[in-house]
Amino acid sequence: MSGKLVGGFIVIAALIFGAVVYYYQEYGYYQPVKADGVDDVMLTSLVSEQPEPILYEDFQAVDADSSPIRYRACFTTTQSLAMMTETYETYEKPDPLNAPTWFSCFDAQKIGTALTSGQAVAFLGQENIHYGIDRVVAVFPDGHGYVWHQINHCGKVVFDGKPVPEDCPPKAGVPNESDAAVPGGTGPETQSESD
């Protein structure tokens, strides 16, 4: 009898724990993003190499303080895709990340398939919006657009605890590759535990 009680308690505890984890993954961390109506959607210009606002409507977004890659947004634009590809920097190897299921306008699988097939085009929204994280914007021919944050090549290296590559901006507390090669430089072996 006591074994059944213990077993039942374990099952109930596991179900409660699973429900709490699910809630926090789907709802707990995310907050709606308040749109400013001016520069919520920006693309990096081929000429200025700086992010510039584009025309957009129907903007909605969610974000979370727990991770810089939880940002997701949806919008529509009246700007033509042909004009955009001539004006703004495209993004290599876009990889849309899943959104919480209740944020139904953002379907990562659909966006990824369209990007792979060439039906949609990915643009650089803003490089290093957080260190090592790019804001990526995908636009479909019908004007529907989607935004997410993606780890860039600098982030992939630095987040693995390696020195900052020479083609990446410096990061506080992390040595550059050139520093690591110089005798007496601040290579990985001299990094503090907190970095």
C-alpha positions, 0 to 999 in steps of 0.5 A: 500500500505504501509503495502505491502511495509513493508511486502516486506521489512521484507521478503527481509531482512529475506532472506538476513539474512538467506543467510548470516547465511547460508554462514557463517555456510557453508563457512565463518568460514572454512579454508583448513588445510595445510598438513605437510605430516608427522603427520597429522594423528596420533593415540594413542599407546597402549604401549606408550600412546602417539600419533604416526603418521601412514601411510596415503595418500590423506589427506584433512582437514578443520578447523575453529577458531570459534570453536575447534570442527569444524575440519574434515579430510579425508585420506586413509591408507595402514595399516591394520585395524586388525594391528591398533586395536592391536596397537592403543587405540580405542575410546568409544562412537565416534560421528562424527559431520556433515561437511560443505556440500561442504567438500563432502569426510566427510559424518558423517551419513555414518561414524556413521552408520559404527561405530555403525554396527562395519564395521569401528573402531574409535581410539583416535587420541589425547586426549585433543588436546584442553582442553576437546576436543579429536581428533577421527579417524575412519578407514574403512577396505578399508583404508578410514579414517576420523577425527573429534574433539569431546567433551570428558567427561572432557569437558562436565563437565567443559564447563557446569561450574562445577568443574574439575573431579578428573580424568581430567587434571587441567584447569586454572581458574577452580577448581577441585572437591576436591577443591570444597569440601574443606572449603575455597577452590575455589568452583564454588561459588568463580569462577570469571565471566570471567571463 
